[in-house]
């Protein structure tokens, strides 16, 4: 990346994430705050961080990821490994660790069992499984025995400890949750929710900059966050009431039958 200010990039991405806007509008809003704004816009376009569609700028998925990386603090090693396990690739690696917890296996067995445990929803390829195994080896979470005809992978002590930190379910419950999470992460609804959460985080970081320059605004920001949190609490409570009502209705119908 050229010698560009991180906060300037975040400012541009924040405004474009709020709504699509043309270059003239962006210049009008930010030219006083960012001296090299035109240069930055050109850079963001060339890197496909923002997109120009029929004269309107919009933030791309790559742009949202870029924003997240810019405002996130580098995690510690253990937390960094855990963070990687929140993505789809991480779900696959987590499942591999769970399989190796049962017993040592070679790569082909891992592939077939992943498909079996997903009940056919996921069909892994060698191009997915073997790089995942290699990554786990490099992390020290598994070991490999190369003295046999086939490489046999075994869960290491660190791998067992790591798995125990993350997985607290019984085996059957683990695979049920794993399958549901895999299905969810590939859904359009999950993609939409991730995008909106990333936009919210970007907006929050932008607001925090204002508070740092004027701490007296902190209470206003706290009030906004509380209002949003209360709305979420109310939504969750209503969801529980609705689900309870449906469950009771089913129980009643079953009893009548």
C-alpha positions in Angstrom: 0.0 0.0 0.0 1.3 3.5 -0.7 2.0 5.9 2.1 -1.7 6.6 2.8 -3.3 7.5 6.1 -5.3 4.7 7.6 -7.9 7.1 9.1 -8.4 8.8 5.7 -9.2 5.4 4.1 -11.6 4.5 6.9 -13.3 7.9 6.6 -13.9 7.4 2.9 -15.1 3.8 3.4 -17.4 4.8 6.2 -19.2 7.4 4.1 -19.5 5.1 1.1 -20.8 2.3 3.2 -23.7 4.5 4.4 -25.0 4.9 0.9 -23.8 4.8 -2.7 -22.7 8.2 -3.8 -21.0 9.9 -6.8 -17.6 11.4 -6.9 -18.8 15.0 -6.7 -20.8 14.3 -3.5 -17.9 12.6 -1.9 -15.5 15.5 -2.8 -18.0 17.9 -1.4 -18.3 16.1 1.9 -14.6 15.1 2.5 -12.3 17.4 0.4 -11.8 19.7 3.4 -10.9 16.8 5.7 -8.7 14.8 3.3 -6.3 16.8 1.1 -5.4 13.9 -1.2 -8.9 12.7 -1.6 -8.8 12.2 -5.4 -5.6 10.2 -5.2 -7.2 8.0 -2.4 -10.3 7.4 -4.5 -8.2 6.3 -7.4 -6.3 4.0 -5.2 -9.4 2.4 -3.7 -10.9 1.9 -7.1 -7.7 0.3 -8.5 -7.6 -2.1 -5.5 -11.3 -2.9 -6.0 -12.0 -1.7 -2.4 -14.7 0.5 -3.8 -16.6 0.0 -7.1 -17.7 2.7 -9.6 -21.0 1.5 -11.2 -22.5 4.0 -13.6 -20.9 6.9 -11.7 -21.9 5.8 -8.2 -19.3 4.5 -5.7 -20.2 1.6 -3.5 -18.1 -0.4 -1.0 -17.1 -4.0 -2.1 -16.9 -7.1 0.1 -13.1 -6.7 -0.2 -13.5 -3.1 1.1 -15.4 -4.2 4.1 -12.7 -6.7 4.9 -10.1 -4.1 4.4 -11.8 -1.7 6.8 -12.1 -4.4 9.4 -8.3 -5.2 9.1 -7.5 -1.5 9.4 -9.3 -0.9 12.7 -8.7 -4.3 14.4 -5.8 -4.7 16.8 -3.4 -7.6 16.0 -4.5 -10.5 18.3 -2.3 -12.6 20.5 -1.2 -16.0 19.0 -3.8 -18.1 20.7 -6.6 -15.6 19.9 -5.3 -15.3 16.4 -5.8 -19.0 15.9 -9.2 -18.9 17.4 -10.2 -16.0 15.1 -9.3 -18.1 12.1 -11.6 -20.8 13.2 -14.7 -18.5 12.9 -14.5 -18.6 9.1 -15.8 -21.5 6.8 -12.2 -22.8 6.4 -12.0 -22.8 10.2 -15.2 -24.8 10.5 -13.5 -27.5 8.2 -10.3 -27.4 10.3 -12.3 -27.7 13.5 -14.2 -30.7 12.1 -10.9 -32.3 11.1 -9.6 -31.9 14.7 -12.8 -33.5 16.0 -12.3 -36.5 13.6 -8.7 -36.9 14.7 -9.8 -36.8 18.3 -11.7 -40.0 17.6 -8.7 -41.7 16.1 -5.7 -41.1 13.8 -6.7 -41.0 10.1 -5.2 -40.5 6.7 -6.4 -37.7 4.3 -8.8 -39.7 2.2 -10.6 -41.0 5.3 -10.9 -37.4 6.5 -12.5 -36.3 3.2 -15.0 -39.1 3.2 -16.0 -38.7 6.9 -16.5 -34.9 6.4 -19.0 -35.6 3.7 -20.6 -38.3 5.8 -20.9 -36.2 8.9 -22.4 -33.3 6.9 -25.1 -35.8 5.7 -24.1 -35.1 2.1 -24.4 -31.3 2.4 -20.7 -30.7 2.0 -18.4 -32.6 -0.4 -14.8 -31.7 0.4 -12.1 -31.9 -2.2 -8.4 -32.8 -1.9 -7.7 -29.1 -2.7 -9.5 -28.2 0.5 -8.6 -31.0 3.0 -4.9 -31.3 2.4 -4.1 -27.6 2.7 -6.2 -27.6 5.9 -4.2 -30.5 7.3 -1.0 -28.7 6.4 -2.2 -25.6 8.1 -3.0 -27.6 11.3 0.4 -29.2 11.1 2.1 -25.8 10.9 0.1 -24.7 13.9 1.3 -27.7 15.9 -2.3 -28.9 16.4 -1.8 -32.3 14.7 1.2 -34.5 13.9 1.8 -36.8 11.0 3.4 -40.3 10.7 5.1 -40.6 7.3 6.6 -44.1 7.9 3.6 -45.9 6.6 2.4 -46.1 3.0 -0.1 -43.3 3.7 0.4 -40.2 5.8 -1.5 -40.8 9.0 -2.5 -37.7 11.0 -2.9 -37.6 14.8 -4.2 -35.0 17.1 -1.4 -33.5 19.1 -1.5 -32.5 22.8 -1.8 -28.9 21.8 -4.5 -29.8 19.4 -6.5 -31.6 22.1 -6.1 -28.7 24.5 -7.1 -26.2 21.8 -10.2 -28.3 20.9 -11.2 -28.5 24.5 -11.0 -24.7 24.8 -13.5 -24.3 21.9 -15.7 -27.4 21.8 -17.9 -28.1 24.9 -20.5 -30.3 23.3 -20.8 -34.1 23.2 -19.7 -35.6 19.9 -23.3 -36.0 18.5 -24.2 -32.4 19.4 -20.9 -31.1 17.9 -21.7 -32.6 14.5 -25.3 -31.3 14.5 -24.1 -27.8 15.3 -21.2 -28.0 12.8 -23.6 -29.1 10.0 -26.0 -26.2 10.8 -23.2 -23.7 11.0 -21.8 -24.9 7.7 -25.2 -24.5 6.0 -25.7 -21.1 7.6 -22.4 -19.6 6.6 -23.1 -20.5 2.9 -26.6 -18.9 3.0 -27.5 -15.5 1.5 -29.0 -14.4 4.9 -25.6 -15.0 6.5 -23.8 -12.9 3.9 -26.3 -10.1 4.3 -25.9 -10.1 8.1 -22.1 -10.2 7.9 -22.2 -7.2 5.5 -24.4 -5.1 7.8 -22.3 -6.0 10.9 -19.1 -5.0 9.2 -20.8 -1.7 8.2 -21.9 -1.2 11.8 -18.4 -1.8 13.1 -17.0 0.6 10.6 -19.5 3.2 11.6 -18.7 2.6 15.3 -15.0 3.1 14.8 -15.7 6.3 12.9 -17.9 7.6 15.8 -15.2 6.6 18.3 -12.8 8.9 16.5 -15.2 11.8 17.2 -15.3 10.9 20.8 -11.6 10.8 21.1 -11.4 14.3 19.8 -14.3 15.4 22.0 -14.8 13.2 25.1 -18.0 15.1 26.1 -19.8 13.3 23.2 -19.2 9.9 24.8 -22.6 10.0 26.7 -24.4 10.6 23.4 -22.7 7.6 21.8 -23.5 5.5 24.9 -27.2 6.5 24.6 -27.2 5.5 20.9 -25.6 2.1 21.7 -28.0 1.5 24.6 -31.0 2.2 22.4 -29.8 -0.2 19.7 -29.1 -2.8 22.4 -32.5 -2.5 23.9 -34.1 -2.9 20.5 -32.1 -6.1 20.1 -33.1 -7.3 23.5 -36.8 -6.7 22.8 -36.5 -8.5 19.4 -34.9 -11.5 21.1 -37.5 -11.6 23.8 -40.3 -11.5 21.3 -38.6 -14.3 19.3 -38.5 -16.5 22.5 -42.2 -15.7 23.2 -43.1 -16.7 19.6 -41.1 -19.9 19.6 -42.6 -20.9 23.0 -46.1 -20.3 21.7 -45.4 -22.4 18.6 -43.9 -25.2 20.8 -46.8 -25.1 23.2 -49.2 -25.3 20.3 -47.5 -28.3 18.9 -47.6 -30.0 22.3 -51.3 -29.3 22.7 -52.0 -30.7 19.2 -50.0 -33.8 20.0 -51.8 -34.3 23.3 -55.2 -33.9 21.6 -54.2 -36.4 18.9 
